[in-house]
């Protein structure tokens, strides 16, 4: 599984790819939002960073990242005023926004993956195509 950020003409590294794919998998269904959340947060905390000059040692930084990412994850999956949970595409966008708001410097490709997923899901919905992305992601992560 290869992710490539065309806008930056950069191949996304394996660790960043896995972190982003675990995040997408964790946000894909209501069940995965509880069962895969910690896996996604673990991978992200090891590839993301905190904005600003480094003030913590590596262990403390990872602990702080896990805390901030967990808060961002919780915010991104909250039901709206009508009690509906956001779909995976919306939840991912909300997660990126919430993480940014908390001073998390997301892994390379996080925003280009958002654009890619938005395009894929939009095409699936528009043309009634099968949802193959989730299957491909799950196969890669197994």
N, C-alpha and C positions, 0 to 999 in steps of 0.2 A: 504494500500500500504506500503510494508516494503522493505527498502533497507538494504542490509547487505554487509559489506566490508569483503570478505573472507580473503584477504591478511592480514588484521589487526584483524581479528576475532572480529569484532565490528559491532553492530547494529547501523545504522545511525538514529539519533534522529528525531522526528517529524518535528521540526522547520527546521533542515538541509534538510530533505527529501523534504518538501514543497518548500524550496528555490531552490533546484536543479531541482525539477519537473517544477516549474514555469519558470525557466531558459530554460529548454529543450522545454517547450511549446512555450515560446517567440521566440525561434530560429527555430521552426519547419516549418514555412511558411513565405513568404514575408509579408503577411497581419499581422500575429502575431508579426512580428518584430517591428511593430509600435504600435499595439493595446495592446500587453502584456508586452512590454519592461519595463514600469514603475512599473508594479506589480512585475516582476521578480527582478528588481533592489532594490525595497523596501524590499522584503524578504531576498535577499542576504545581503543587508547592515545591517540587524538585526542579521545575523548569521555569517558573515565573520568578519575579523579583519584586522588591519594594521600591517605589519611586523615591528619588532623592539619594543623597549620599549614604553609604552604608554606615549604620550605627550599631548593628547587632552582629554577633558571631553567627556562623552558618546554622548551627542548631537552633538558636533563638529566632533567626530569621525564618526558618522553615516552620517553626511553631507559630509564629505570628502570621505567616502566609496562610497556614491551614485555618487559623481563626478567621482571618479576613475573607478567605475564599468560601468558607463554610457559611458565614453571614451573607455573602453575596449570593450563594446558591439558594439559601433559604428565601431571600428576598425575591429571587427570580422565579420561584415556583409558587409564590403566594397566589391564591385565587383572587380574581378581580371582584368588583362590587357586586356582580351577579352570581358570585360563587363558583365561577368557571375557572379551571386551571389553564394556564397558558399552554399552547401546543409547543412542540419541541423547538420549532424555529423561533418563536417569540421568546420562549424561555432562554434560549441561547443568547439572543440579543440582549435580553434583560440582564442575564448573568454578566455579559461583558461590560455593560453599563454599570452594574452594581460593583463589580470588581474594580473598575476604573475609578469610581467614586471613592472607594476605600484605599486608593493609593497602590493598587497592585499593577505591576508591569507584566502584562500577560505574555506568554510565549510567542515567538515568531509565528506568524501566520494566523493568529487567533481571529483577526478581523477579516482577512481574506477568506478564511474558512466560513465565516458568517455569510459573506457574500455568495460563496459557492453553494452553501446549503440553501440559502434563500432562492437562488436560481434553480437548483435541482427540485426543491419542493414545489416551487411555483409551476415548473413544467409538468411535474407529476400531477398536480391538481388540475392544471389547465387542460391537459390532454388525456387524463384518466390513466396515466401510466402506473405500473406497479411500483411500490416503494422498495426499491432494491438497495438503496444506500444503507439502510439500517442492517440489512442482511450482510452486506459486504463488510461493514464496520465490525459487526459481531463475529464474522468469520475470521477477520484479521486479528481481533483481540483474543480469540480462543487459544 
